[in-house]
Each structure stands twice: as C-alpha cells, then as structure tokens.
Amino acid sequence: MMHETAGGRRYDAALHFLDRQIIDPDGRLVAKVDDIELQERADGRLVVTALLTGPGALGPRLGGRIGDWVVAVWRRLHPAPEPAPGRIAMTDVVDVGSAIHVGRRRESLAVDGLERWAYDHIVSRLPGASHDPE
C-alpha cells in the first residue's frame, strides 16, 4: 500500500510508517507508530490519513488472544469510558526517514504511545522507578 505526500513523494505504508519512532521538533520521543488510519480516495486508492499509537492501536494489529488481551487491559486502565488510540494526522508529519518527525511538540499532540502508557501504568509503580523515561 502506497502513501503519497503533498510533495508527490510516495511511501510504502507498512515499510515506512509502521513501528517507526515519532519524534517532535525538540528531538523528544512522542510514541511509536502502532498502526495507520487509511482513507479511500475517489480513484479507489487508499491513503494514510493518520498515524495511530498506543495499546488501542497495537492490540488489533497483533490480533488473536494477545491482541484482545492488550486492548482489554488498556481499556480497563484507561480513565476514559470509551478510549481511542492516539492519533497524529499526516498533516503534522514533516519528515519521514528512519524516524518520523512531526512539527508539533509532544504535549500538544496529546497521544500516549505504548512506551509512555507502560511507564505510567506499570513501570512507575515498581520500587526504584522514580525517574522519567525521557
């Protein structure tokens, strides 16, 4: 599946987006791309409209019992009654390379990647884990 940017560059969605780190303008880790959001264009081609992050995006991609378990635990621990995966619109993406760079700071994107979620809900509760992972 290919994605074409406004500049006309084409990317293989699975190869260039999935599992890549997302970096903000300050060089800080935002999250990892756990899945992508697709939209069908009038010509029938699929294009990537957003990068999805966190356990809510990763679980369905994993599939099976493990994927169901990841989503179930995430839903149970999430404060929202109907949580949605973190979503970063492709309009926020400024560069695609070994990592994906976005033009907005981590805080303004308001996404919790699996790494941040795991730290907040699991690692930070362990004895001796009192420092920020960043």
PyMOL commands that set and color helices and strands:
alter all, ss='L'
color gray80, all
select helices_A, chain A and resi 13-16+55-62+64-77+90-92+106-109+114-121+123-125
alter helices_A, ss='H'
color red, helices_A
select strands_A, chain A and resi 2-4+10-12+21-23+29-32+35-40+46-53+86-89+93-96+100-102
alter strands_A, ss='S'
color yellow, strands_A
deselect
rebuild
show_as cartoon
